[in-house]
Amino acid sequence: MGTFVIKMPDVGEGVAEAELVEWSVKPGDLIREDDIVAAVMTDKATVEIPAPVSGTVIWLAGEIGDQIAVGAELMHMDVEGEGNRPGAAAVRLREAAGVAEEPQPASGPASPQTPAAPQKDPPKSALTPHNGDRPRAVAPSRDAYGRPIASPAVRKRARDAGIDLRRVTGSGPAGRITHADLDDYTASPEPEGAASEYMRETSMEDIKVTGLRRKIAERMDAANRHIPHITIVEEVDVTALEDLRQRLNGEHAERRGKLTVLPFIMRAIVRAVSEQPALNAHFLDEDNIIRRFGAVHIGIATQTPNGLMVPVVRHAEAMGLWEAAAEIGRLAEASRSGSATREELSGSTISISSLGPLGALATTPIINRPEVAIVGINKIATRPLWLDGEFKPRQVMNISCSFDHRVIDGWDAAVFVQKLKALLEAPAVMFVEG
């Protein structure tokens, strides 16, 4: 028998370490070649690691949430033959694995080194009879601060149990509340109508932030620390756009699929950044470089069971409405199923954030660093607008656009927002070249 060491593979260009998000095996498991043993996460993509050989697991490198460096030892296995580590190390590793495993309960008598702690009865008042007969309970009196009279130990016990001492009847001298009174209070329900029907909740749960949620937190923190945001909110009359969308869906939905508002937003962004290329850019602040792009790669913020992901529609400038709609649907499904690749989750030059029908009147979207702009889409609602001397019901949607104020001035941001507004209010213009 020999020992085979599986090391953390190179999971992407420029990636020095990855977060361990899942173990599929445990020490003692017999696994076969190509079985998945672990999953790790880089900036956005989750990568499954297969076993290159068959064998028995004898050691695992860390716990869920640990950062593992590329090239570091991830797992050890007992295998037939020499393995890829000298055979003498296998014995030491098996011994180490035995120590690392949780100790099994002994079948014999308990160890004399760990005697069971004696059970202590709760302290009782010195005046409480020990024959089972207790004095008649009296209403608790109050101390100088208006609190029911009780010892510090009784107060702590009541506080830990979420008991309001004002509701407990004391049987000690001068109405002092004792431990026995607490026992009686917890053992018998209160009379009907004596207390609120609502119960105090004292539970607490600590949840370790790992995986995608950890990456989201890190990226949001970095964006907030590095980027001074400026957000502009504008009202857009999308009645004409909705009429066009409904008409196209009525004529082509069965053959080409349904259109949402997102493909129209993408087309408006493509037209707007063609006139303001500074908005379709990255600010590499560590190098003091603004990198502008000819291609428009639009990130679409997508909610998944594991958290927010941003798949990227590449070369939106070369797509028609239905082509863009199909790509949005494909990327959303890949993100939700966990099959999106690293390439599909990176490289955006500008992003869209939309909460769909759950959206509010306005939002303050956070820029997807190192991008310099993000377009937030809010819900569409019917509102009265003053047109031609009277109020008319119109389909209205607010857009909330955030910009990196280090490189985008307020004037340029406002021009961009007004361009989007003009295109969305007159959608036919989006498809007129020149």
N, C-alpha and C positions, 0 to 999 in steps of 0.2 A: 504493500500500500504506500502511496505517496500523497503529498499535499499539493493541491492546485490553488493558486491565488488568482482571484478575479479582481482586476483593478478598475478604478473609475475611468471609463473611456473618454476620448475627446468628443464632446457632444455638440460642438459648434465652434466656428472660427472666433477666436478672441475670448472664449469662455475659459476661465481659470478654475472655477469651482461650480458645483451644482448642489441644489438642495435635495436631500433625500425625502421623498414624499410617500413612499410605500415600500414595504417589504412583502414579497410574495412567499417567502420561505422562513423557516426558523431552524435553529440548531437541531440536528437529528433527522431532518427531512432528507429523504432520498429523492434526488431530482435527475431528470434526463437531459441530454444535450438539447439546447434550444428552448428549454423551459424558461419562462420569465421569472427572474429572481428579485428584481427591484425596479422601481421607477424613480427617476430624478427629474428635477425641473430646472431649466435655465431661466433666462429673463422672462420668457413667455411659454415656450414649448415644453411639453412633458415627454421624456424619452424613456422607453422601456429597455431594460438591460437583460439580455438572454444569457443562459449558461453555455459556455463554449464546449463543455464536456459533461459527462454524467458522473455522479458521485453523491457523497453524503455531506450535508452542510455541517461544519464544525465551529464556525465563528463568523459573526457579523460585525461590521465596522461601527455602526452607530445607531441612533434612534431617529424616528421621524422628526424632521425639522432641522437636522444637523446639516451643516455645509461640508461637502466632501470635495477635496481638491482633485483636479484631473490628474490621473496617474497614481493616486493614493490607493492603498489596499481597501477593497470593498467587502470581500468575502473570501473565506477559506473553505476548501472542500477536501474530503478524503476521496481519493480516486484510485483505480487500479493502475499499477505501474509506478513510474517515478514521479509523475506530476511535473510541476514547473518550479518546485522548491526542494532543497535537499530533504531526504526522508527523515533524518533525525529530528527535524523541526516539527514533524507531524505529531509526535508524542507530546511535545510541549504545548502545541496548539490544542490538542484534545483535552489536556489537563486544564488549560486556560478556559476552554469552553465549558468544562464541567464546573469550574468556579463561577463563571459568568451566569450559568443557568440558575434559575430560582431553586432554592433548596426544597427538596421534597419533605413532607412531614414524616417524622420518624415513626416506625411501627412499634418501637419499644417504649419504655417509660420516659417521661419527660426528663430533659437534661437538668441535673442539679444546679447548673450554672445560671439557669433562667427560671427561677421559681415564680409561680403565679403570684401576682400581687394580691394580698388579702383584700377581700371586699369590705369596705367600711360602710356602716350604716350612716345615713345622714344624721348630723348632729341634731339633738332634740333639746328643747328648753329644759333647764334644770328643774322647772316646776311641773313638767309634764309627767303624770303618773305612768309607771311601767306596767300596770296591771290591765292595761287596755281601756280603762275608764278615763276619758278626757274631760276637762272642764267644759262648761257650756260656752259655745263660741259667742263672741261679742263683736260688735262692729269695730274695725280698727280705728284707733285714735291717731292723731297727727303729731308730728314733731314740730320743731320751731319753724320749719320750712314748708309746713303743710303736707308733708309726705306721710304715708302710713308708716307706723313704727315697725322696723324689722332690722335684723342684724345685717352687716355687710355681706355675709355669706348667703343669706336668704335673698338679698337684693340681687346679687350676681346670678344666683341660680334662676331667679325669676326673669332677669334680663336676658340670659342665654336662651331661656325657653319661650321668650316672647309673651310673658304673663304680665298683665297690668295689675300691680299690687292693690290698686284702688278697688278692684273687683274681688279681692280675696278677703274672707272674714277671718280675723285673728282670734286665737284661743289663749294666747299667752297673757301675762300680766298687763293690764291697761290696754288690752286689745292688740298686743304685739303679735305679729305674724311669724309663725314658726315653719320649719321644714315640713312638719306633719300637716300644717294647713295647706301648704303647696301640694302635698300628696293628695289631700282630699279634693282640692280644687281641680286638679288634673284628672282625677279618677271619676268625678261625677260631673255631668253636663250642667250648664247653668240653666236656671228656670227660664221658661219661654218668655221672651220679651225683655230679659234682664240685660242682654248684651246685643251688640250689632251682629247681623247675620254674616258680616264679612270677617274673614279670618286673617290674622297676620301671617305674612309669608317671610320666612327667615332663611330660606335656602340660598345657597351661593354656589356658583360653578365657575371654575377657571378653564378657559379654552385656549390652548396654545395656538398662536397664529403661525400657520405653516402653508406650504404650497402656494397656490395662485393667490390666495388672500394676502399672504406675506409679500409677494411680488407687487401686488396692487398697492399695498400700504407703502412699500419702499418707493415706488414710482410717484405716488401722489405726494409723499413727503418731499422727494427731490424736486418735483415741479413747483411745489409751494415755496420751498426754500430758495430756489434759484430764479424763478420767474415772477417779476412784478406784473400781475394781470391787470388788464383794463377790459371791462365787459360793456358792450353796447347792446341794448335791447331795442328792437324796432317792431312795429306792428305792420303786418303784411296782409293785404286783401287777396286771398287765394281763391276767390270765387271763380274766376276764369280758369285757373289752373285745375280746380276740382271738376269743373265742367268738362275740360279737355280730357282729364284722366278718366272720368266716368264714361265719356264717349269712346275713348280708345279701348277701355276694358269691355264695353258692350259689344264692340265690333271684333275684337281680337282675343278676348280672354280665353276662349276654348282652345284656340290654336296656338297662342303664344304665351299664355299665362297672364295673371293679373299684375297691374302696375300699382305700386304704392307711391307715396309722395317722394321717397328717397331718390329714385332715378332722376326726377326733375331737379331736386336739390343738387345732385351731383353735376348735372348739366349746367346749372346756374353757376356753380363754383368754378367749373372748367372755363366758362366764358369770363367770369369776373377775374380770375387770376391770370388770364391771358393778357389783361390790361394792367394788372398789378402783380407782376411776378415776385415781388418782395414778400407776398403772402404765402406763396408756394415754396417754402424754404425751410432750412434747418439753421439754427443758431448754435454753432459749436463754441460755446462760451469759454471753454477751457483753452481754446486756441484763438479766440477772437476772430472767428471766421463765420461769415454768412454764406451758406451754400444754397444757391437757387437752382431749381429743377425745371427742365422743360416738360418732362413727364409729370402727369398729375396722378399720384398714387393716393387714393382716398381711404383713410382708415374709418371703419364703421364700428362704433362702440356697440358691443353685443352682450347682452346678459346671458350667462350660462348657469347651469346648476352649481358650478364651482366658483362663480364670480364673474367679474367683467373682463371681457377679452376684446381686442381690437383687430379683427381680420382686415386685410388690405385689398381693396379693389385696384388692381394695377392698370395703369394706362387708361384711366377713365376718359381721357380726352379722345380716345379712339373708339369709344363704345356708344352704341345707340341705346335708346330707353330699355328695350326688352333684353338686350345683351347685358346691360348693367343690372337689371332686375334679376336675371338668372344667376349672375355671378354673386350678387348679394345673398340670394337664397342659398346657393351652394356653400359659401363661406360661413354663413350663419349656422347651417346644419353641421358642418365640419367642426366648428368651434364648440357647439353644444354636445356633440358626441365625443369630443376629445381627440378627433383624428386630424385636426388642422396641423399643418407642418410649420416649422420655424419660418420658412420663407413666406407663408401665407399670413403670418402674424407679425411681420416686421417690414420696415421700409416705407411707411406712409410719409407723405409730405404735407398733408393737411387732413384734419379729421372732422367727422360728423358725430354728434351726440344727440340721441333722440330717445325719449321715454314713451313714444307712441301715444296711445290714448290715455296713458297714466300721467302724461306730462302736465306741468303746471302752466300758469300764465307766463312765468319767466324762470330761467335757471341761470346759474353762473358756472358754465362748464370749465373744467381744468384742462389746460393745454397739455397735449401729449408730447412731452419733451423728447427730442430737441426741436420739434415743430414750433412755429411762431403764431399759429392761428388755429381755432377750432370753431365750428359752426354748430350751435345748439338749436334743435328743433323742438318747439313746444306744441301742445295740442291744438287742433283746429276746433273752433267753436263758432256758432252763429251769433253775431252781435249786430246791433244797429249802428250804421255809419251814416254820416251826413253827406249826401250826394245829391247834386242838382236841386238844392233847396229843400230837401226833405230827408228824413231818416229812412234808410232801407236796410232790410236784413241781408247781411253779407257773411260769407265764410272768411273768418279771420284767424290768423296764426301769428304768434310772436316768434321772432328769431332772436337768440341770445348768442352773440359772437364774442369770444375772448381772444385777446392778442397779447403778445409779449411786448410790453411797453419799453423794453430796452432797445428794441430795433424797429418797432412799429409805432409811429406817431399817431396821436389821436385823430388828426385830420385824415391820414391815410386809412385808418380803421373805419372812420365814418364813411369815407368814399366807398370802401368795399361793401359795407353793410347796405348803403343806398343802392349800389349796383345790384346786389342780390335782390333787394326789394323790387326794383324796377323790372328785373327779369322774371321774377315769380308772379308779379301782378300782370305782366303781359307775356305769357309763356311762349307765344308763337315767335317772339323775337329771339328766343334761345336757339331756334333752329334755322335762323336766317344768317347765312355766312356773309361776312363783309359788312 
